[in-house]
Amino acid sequence: MRVAPDVFMRMRYAGRFARIEQVGEPEADGWRTIAMRFQFEAEAVEYVLSFGTQIEAVEPPDLRDKVIAAAESVIDYYRRRPGAAMSARNDSGCS
């Protein structure tokens, strides 16, 4: 995985079943390549998605594909429910 500088310091606390095994030196853009281990693949997908564009699944390719599929699924979900999203935002006070 590659991680943005702003996220790197928070990563140790972000996952219950995630373990950082190796940390590379910062690259020219400040991002680091890290190796992580997860108990379950689904947790790895959720972990990557939880950081949005601040983390990139690089290897294994199968994990990257599953992250892309899950992200597309979320986008499809919200595109199909525009009214529900607006009413939920108004009811909860969240934006």
C-alpha positions as CSV (number, residue, x, y, z in Angstrom):
1,M,0.0,0.0,0.0
2,R,1.0,3.6,-0.5
3,V,-0.1,6.1,2.1
4,A,-0.2,9.9,2.2
5,P,1.9,11.7,4.9
6,D,-1.2,13.0,6.7
7,V,-2.6,9.5,7.2
8,F,0.6,7.6,8.1
9,M,0.6,8.7,11.7
10,R,-3.0,7.7,12.3
11,M,-2.7,4.3,10.7
12,R,-1.5,2.5,13.8
13,Y,-4.8,3.3,15.5
14,A,-7.2,2.9,12.6
15,G,-7.7,-0.9,12.5
16,R,-8.4,-3.5,15.0
17,F,-7.3,-6.4,12.8
18,A,-4.6,-4.5,10.8
19,R,-0.9,-4.9,11.5
20,I,1.8,-2.8,9.9
21,E,4.7,-5.1,9.1
22,Q,7.1,-2.9,7.1
23,V,7.4,0.8,6.5
24,G,9.4,2.3,3.6
25,E,11.1,5.6,3.5
26,P,9.1,8.6,2.4
27,E,9.1,9.0,-1.4
28,A,9.6,12.3,-3.2
29,D,5.9,13.1,-2.9
30,G,5.9,12.3,0.9
31,W,4.0,9.1,0.5
32,R,5.3,5.8,2.0
33,T,5.0,2.3,0.8
34,I,4.0,0.0,3.6
35,A,3.3,-3.7,4.0
36,M,0.3,-4.6,6.1
37,R,-1.3,-7.8,7.3
38,F,-5.1,-8.2,7.9
39,Q,-7.0,-11.1,9.5
40,F,-9.6,-11.1,6.7
41,E,-9.5,-9.7,3.2
42,A,-12.8,-7.9,3.7
43,E,-11.2,-5.9,6.5
44,A,-8.4,-4.9,4.2
45,V,-10.9,-3.6,1.6
46,E,-12.8,-1.7,4.3
47,Y,-9.6,-0.3,5.8
48,V,-8.4,1.0,2.4
49,L,-11.8,2.6,1.6
50,S,-12.0,4.2,5.0
51,F,-9.0,6.5,4.1
52,G,-10.5,7.5,0.7
53,T,-7.8,9.0,-1.6
54,Q,-5.2,9.0,1.2
55,I,-4.2,5.4,0.8
56,E,-3.7,3.2,-2.3
57,A,-3.9,-0.6,-2.5
58,V,-1.0,-1.6,-4.7
59,E,-0.5,-5.3,-4.0
60,P,-1.9,-7.9,-4.3
61,P,-3.7,-7.0,-7.6
62,D,-6.7,-9.0,-6.4
63,L,-7.1,-6.7,-3.3
64,R,-6.8,-3.6,-5.6
65,D,-9.6,-5.0,-7.8
66,K,-11.8,-5.7,-4.8
67,V,-11.3,-2.1,-3.5
68,I,-12.2,-0.7,-6.9
69,A,-15.4,-3.0,-7.0
70,A,-16.4,-1.9,-3.5
71,A,-15.9,1.8,-4.3
72,E,-18.0,1.4,-7.4
73,S,-20.7,-0.3,-5.4
74,V,-20.8,2.6,-2.9
75,I,-21.0,5.1,-5.8
76,D,-23.8,3.1,-7.5
77,Y,-25.7,2.9,-4.2
78,Y,-25.7,6.7,-3.7
79,R,-26.5,7.5,-7.3
80,R,-29.7,5.3,-7.1
81,R,-30.9,7.0,-3.9
82,P,-30.6,10.8,-4.3
83,G,-33.8,11.5,-2.4
84,A,-33.0,9.2,0.5
85,A,-29.6,10.9,0.9
86,M,-31.1,14.3,1.1
87,S,-33.7,13.4,3.6
88,A,-31.2,11.6,5.8
89,R,-28.9,14.6,5.8
90,N,-31.8,16.9,6.8
91,D,-33.1,14.6,9.5
92,S,-29.7,13.9,11.2
93,G,-28.1,17.3,10.9
94,C,-25.1,15.7,9.2
95,S,-23.8,17.0,5.9
